[in-house]
Amino acid sequence: MTDGDAAGRLVRPFTLTGGRTRPSRADFTLITSVTAVERPPAGSFRPQPEHTRILRLCAEPVVVAELAAGLDLPASVVVILLCDLLEAGRITAHPPRLLSRTTDLDLLQKVRDGLGRL
């Protein structure tokens, strides 16, 4: 563990969000895919170190749950920081795609039977 890692862990999550406890938007779930924008718009947004870490991890699409794990932060804190980045035009967010609206009863029964054999 480096000195930077040890010092970073002393910061309480609510300080990272400026005391905010709720996201400003409802765009994010744990499986929302997030990607950094290649050419962010010019503006007055000044990212915090945590914003910069998120942007680095989002160079390729990543879901919110993986971001939270990679940052070692609660998902609720990461979502608030993601809202900042989305509003600044620094990331894009894509909800999970629904693959099928129909339930495959045969598949569910196979899963149940497989779990029963464990």
N, C-alpha and C positions, 0 to 999 in steps of 0.2 A: 504494500500500500504506500503510495507516495504522500508527501506532506499535503499536496493539493486535495487528494481524496479525503484525508482525515479532516482537513479544515472544512471541506464541502459538506461533510456529514453533520457538522455542528449547526448548520443552518436549518431552522425549522421550516417545514413546507409552506406554512402560511406567509412566511416572509418572501418566498419566491413568487407568490401571487399577489403581493402587495396587500395582503389581508383579505383578499377575495376568497369566498368559500364556494361560490357557484359560478359555473361557466356563463358567459354572456350569450351563448348560442346553444342550440340543441343539435348541432351537426354531428356530434361524435358519440359513438358507442365503442365498446372495447374492440370490435372487429371492423371499425372504419379504417380504410386504407388512406394513408397520408403520404404526400410526395412534396418535396421542396420544389419551388418554382425555379426554373433555370435562370431566368432574367427577372429578378424581382423589380417591382415598380420603384421609381425614385420616390422618396418621401422622408418624413421626419421620424419614422420608426427607428428607435435605437434598441436593438435586442440586448437582453441580459445574457449572461454566460449560458444560462439554461436554454434560452431560445437558440443560441448558436449551436449548442450540443444537439438539440432536436433537429435543426436544419441539416447538420452533418449526418445524423442517422437517417434522415429522410431523403438522402440523395437518390435512393431507390425506394420504391413503394414499401411501406411498412405499416402494420396495423397498430392501433393505439396501445393494445396490451403489450406488444413487443417493445414499443417505445418506453412504456413505464418500467418494464423489466430492465431494459438496457440502461435507463437513467437511474435506476434504483430509487424511484419516486412513486408515491401513490398515484394511481390512474386519475383520480380526481384533480390532482395538482397538474398533471400533464395535460389534461383536457383544458384547463383554464389557460395554460400557456399556449396550447394549440389554437385556442380561440383568438388570442392576441396575434398569432402568426397568420391565421386565416384572414382576419380583419385587415391586416397590413398587406395582404396580397403576397405573402411569402411562401404559402403552401396551398396545395389543393387537397380537398377531402372527398373521398368517394365512398358512399355507403356500400355495404356488401351486396353483391348481386344475388337476387333470388333465383335459384336454379330451377325450381319446380314448385308449383302450387299444389300439385297432387301428392298424396301420400302413397307411397309404395308399400302396401300392407305386407306383401311377401318379404320385402327387404327388412321391414321392422320385425317381423317374426323371426327371420334368420338372425338378426342382431340379438333379439331376446334369447333365442336358443343358444347362441354362442356365449352370451354372458352367463347363462345358466350352467354351462359346462365348465366355467372357470372355477 
